[in-house]
Structures are given as C-alpha cells and as structure tokens.
C-alpha cells in the first residue's frame, strides 16, 4: 500500500484528528487525518483509494477492537472524529459523483428519547464504511422517518433507543414503516433491546454495537 495511505490509516485508527490535536499523546505535533488527506489528494491519490485503502480499513479495525473490548467509547469517538475530518475533504468528490456511495442509511433516536452517543457512533462508523448517512437526530417520530424514506426509498433505516420506556415507540415506528413500505430494511439497536425484541416488532436486524451494523450492511449491499 502507498506509504501515505498507510500512515493515514494508522492516524485514523488512533484518533489523531489534526496536527493541533493533543490526542493521542504519542503523535503530538504530527500531522493528523485532516492534513494527511489533503496531502494525499494533492499528490494525486484518488479519493476512492483514500476511502477504500485507508478510511474504511481504519474504521473496520476500530469497530473490531470495540467489539472485542480492546478500546472503549472515548477512543472510538476520537477515531470517528479523525475519520470525519478526512471525510470532509472527500465530500466534494461524493457530490460530483467521482466517489459512489454504497447506499443511503437513515438513522435516528426514536420519539421520546434524547440519547445520541450510540446513534452518533453508528452514523460515523457507517459513513466511514462508504455509505451516505442521513442523521435525523433525536426524538424522531414515524412521520420523519417516512418523510426521509419518500426521498430515499431504497435507504436502509436504523432506530436507536436507550430507554425501556421508548422501546414501545420503536415498535410503533417499525410497524408504520413496514405497513407503508413492506420491503424497507429496518435495523434496531440500543441498550434495552435485543434480538428477541427485534423479531417481536418485525424489524429486520438487531445489532449490539456499531460494528454489527457495518457487517450487516456489507452483506446487504
């Protein structure tokens, strides 16, 4: 692999956002994901290669480490921030069509629930794996999901909930989506939900962590 892309992969994995970032301490003062992505583009490395040979593998490593409890939420958030800094430089190439996304992913925390850390992690991991992400935010009702699906009828939908009291809202939203779009793929996740609940409410897949979502999407595409 190109040495610059290998370095970019490593800094994203370690969560080095830019040169000014003090984290991680061992890379203090060195270029981060921002500078290395800009340099890669300037050196003529294709945006597609940057995405497929540095950013996607980096977030794949991060997701697996998280699943294996080798890193935790703070480290994962820093890696996601580093990936986001790199992705910002690639946005114009997505817009121009030079980079084709794998598909569209709609995500939100369900009605009545304002927790967003888990949702944000999933959104960043999915974007880092090459999907276009529409983040609806928190306290999202069925109408807002349906509105997003009208514009993106082939999108995969994800619902997050952290409270047992909002699980009922998750069931209502899944029912509404499936009633109007039976073929829509609906994923659920969050601390109080499990595979049994997923089957009970008619969702298509339950993921216990962001890496589970990415692996499902990789098979789905």
Secondary structure, DSSP 8 states (H G I E B T S, - for coil): --HHHHHHHHHHHHT--STT---SGGGTTS--HHHHHHHHHHTT--HHHHIIIIIHHHHHHHHHHHHTTSS-HHHHHHHHHHHHHHHHHHHHHHHHTSS--S-EEEEEEBTT----HHHHHHHHHHHHTT-EEEE--SSB-HHHHHHHHHH-TT-EEEEE--SGGGHHHHHHHHHHHHHH-TT--EEEESTT--HHHHHHHT-SEE-SSHHHHHHHHHHH-
